C-alpha cells in the first residue's frame, strides 16, 4: 500500500511499507512465506531477504532496506537469537524505531515473549554461545537491549492463533494498515 500524497514527507521517501526480520530455518517455508504473500495480496510493498540479488553485498542491502522501511515485523522464533544476522538486524531496527518515525511489531512464533525479553531458554543459550565464540561485550549488550526493547512492545503471539494463521495475518494486516494511515 504505497503512501498517499497526504502522508508525511518522511513516509513518502520510504520504499517499503513493511520489513520482515525472521530466522529462515524456523519460519521461511511456512509462517513467514505465507505472511509475505498476505502482505503482497494486500498491496503492501514488503521487504524480505530473498529480494537480495545474487552478487549484492548482503549486509549493505539489508541496511538499505531497513532505512527504506516504515514498519518492521520481527518474527521471533526458537532459533532467532542463534543468528548474528538476525540480532544485528534487530539492533538496527530498534535504533531506527528510537530515532525515526517507524513502528516495530513483534510476532512471537511458537516462543513465549518472556523468553525473548528475559533471554532465557533458547535465547539465553544462543547468547551464551555467541559470547563463548568471542562476540564483544558492546555487541552482546546491544543484542540484549534490542531483544528486551522489542519483546516489551505490544505484538502478536502465534500460539494465541495456533490454528488460525488467517486470523493472525488479518490482524497483522489491519495493524499495518492502521499504522500506515497514522504516519
C-alpha positions in Angstrom: 0.0 0.0 0.0 2.1 2.9 -1.3 1.9 6.0 0.9 -0.6 8.6 -0.2 0.3 12.1 -1.2 -1.2 13.3 2.1 1.3 11.2 4.0 4.2 13.0 5.8 7.3 13.7 3.8 9.4 11.1 5.8 7.0 8.3 4.9 6.8 9.4 1.3 10.6 8.7 1.0 10.2 5.1 2.2 10.4 2.4 -0.4 8.9 -0.4 1.7 5.8 -0.4 3.9 6.9 -3.5 5.8 10.3 -5.1 6.5 10.1 -8.7 7.8 13.0 -9.8 10.1 13.0 -13.6 10.7 15.1 -16.7 11.2 14.9 -18.5 7.9 15.4 -22.0 9.2 12.5 -21.6 11.6 9.8 -19.8 9.6 10.8 -19.2 5.9 9.0 -22.2 4.4 5.8 -21.7 6.4 4.7 -18.8 8.5 6.9 -16.1 7.0 6.3 -17.0 3.4 2.6 -17.0 4.0 2.8 -13.7 5.8 4.8 -12.2 3.0 2.2 -13.4 0.4 -0.7 -12.0 2.6 1.1 -8.6 2.5 1.6 -8.7 -1.2 -2.0 -9.6 -1.8 -2.9 -6.6 0.4 -0.7 -4.4 -1.8 1.9 -3.6 0.8 5.4 -3.1 -0.5 7.1 -5.7 1.6 10.8 -6.4 2.0 12.0 -9.9 2.7 15.6 -11.1 2.4 15.2 -13.1 -0.8 14.9 -9.8 -2.6 18.7 -9.5 -2.4 20.2 -10.1 -5.8 23.0 -12.6 -6.4 26.3 -10.8 -6.1 25.0 -8.0 -3.9 26.6 -7.2 -0.6 24.1 -8.8 1.8 24.6 -6.5 4.8 24.6 -3.4 2.7 21.4 -4.4 1.1 19.8 -5.2 4.4 20.8 -1.8 5.8 19.4 0.0 2.8 16.1 -1.9 3.1 15.9 -1.2 6.8 16.4 2.6 6.2 13.8 2.5 3.4 11.1 0.8 5.6 8.2 2.2 7.6 7.0 -0.8 9.7 9.1 -3.7 10.9 7.8 -7.1 11.8 10.3 -9.0 14.0 9.3 -12.7 13.8 10.8 -14.1 16.9 11.2 -17.9 16.8 13.1 -20.5 18.7 16.4 -20.0 16.8 16.1 -16.3 16.0 18.8 -15.4 18.6 21.2 -18.1 17.2 21.7 -15.9 14.1 24.0 -12.9 14.5 22.5 -11.6 11.2 19.0 -11.5 12.9 20.4 -9.9 16.0 22.3 -7.3 14.1 19.2 -6.6 12.0 17.2 -6.2 15.2 19.7 -3.7 16.7 19.4 -1.6 13.5 15.6 -1.8 13.5 15.4 -0.8 17.2 17.8 2.1 16.6 15.5 3.3 13.7 12.5 3.0 16.0 14.2 5.1 18.6 15.0 8.0 16.2 12.8 7.7 13.1 9.0 7.7 12.5 8.8 3.9 12.3 6.9 1.2 14.1 8.1 -2.2 15.3 5.6 -5.0 15.7 6.9 -8.2 17.3 5.5 -11.6 16.3 6.2 -14.4 18.7 6.2 -17.6 16.6 6.0 -20.6 19.0 8.1 -18.7 21.5 6.9 -17.1 24.8 7.6 -13.4 24.8 9.2 -13.6 28.2 11.9 -15.9 26.8 12.9 -13.2 24.4 12.5 -10.4 27.0 14.5 -12.2 29.7 16.8 -14.0 27.3 16.1 -17.4 28.7 15.7 -20.8 27.1 17.0 -21.0 23.5 17.6 -17.2 23.7 19.9 -17.5 26.7 21.6 -20.5 25.2 22.2 -18.7 21.9 23.6 -15.6 23.6 25.9 -17.6 25.8 27.2 -19.4 22.6 27.8 -16.0 20.9 29.7 -14.8 23.9 31.8 -18.0 24.0 32.6 -17.6 20.3 34.1 -14.2 21.1 31.4 -11.6 20.4 32.5 -8.4 22.2 30.8 -7.0 25.3 29.4 -4.0 23.5 27.7 -6.1 20.7 26.4 -8.5 23.3 24.8 -5.7 25.2 23.3 -4.2 22.0 21.7 -7.5 21.2 20.3 -7.9 24.7 19.0 -4.4 24.8 17.3 -4.8 21.3 15.7 -8.1 22.3 14.4 -6.6 25.6 13.1 -3.5 23.9 11.3 -5.4 21.1 9.9 -8.0 23.4 8.4 -5.2 25.5 6.4 -3.9 22.6 2.8 -4.9 22.0 2.7 -7.6 19.3 1.3 -10.9 18.3 1.8 -14.3 19.9 1.3 -17.1 17.3 0.1 -19.6 19.9 -2.9 -17.4 20.5 -3.8 -18.0 16.9 -2.4 -21.6 16.8 -4.8 -22.9 14.2 -5.8 -19.7 12.7 -2.9 -18.3 10.7 -5.5 -16.4 8.6 -6.7 -14.6 11.7 -3.2 -13.8 12.7 -2.4 -12.5 9.2 -5.6 -10.5 9.2 -4.8 -8.8 12.5 -1.3 -8.1 11.3 -2.5 -6.6 8.0 -5.2 -4.5 9.9 -2.5 -3.3 12.3 -0.1 -2.4 9.5 -2.9 -0.6 7.6 -3.7 1.4 10.8 -0.1 2.4 11.3 0.5 3.4 7.7 -2.6 5.6 7.9 -1.3 7.2 11.1 2.1 8.2 9.8 
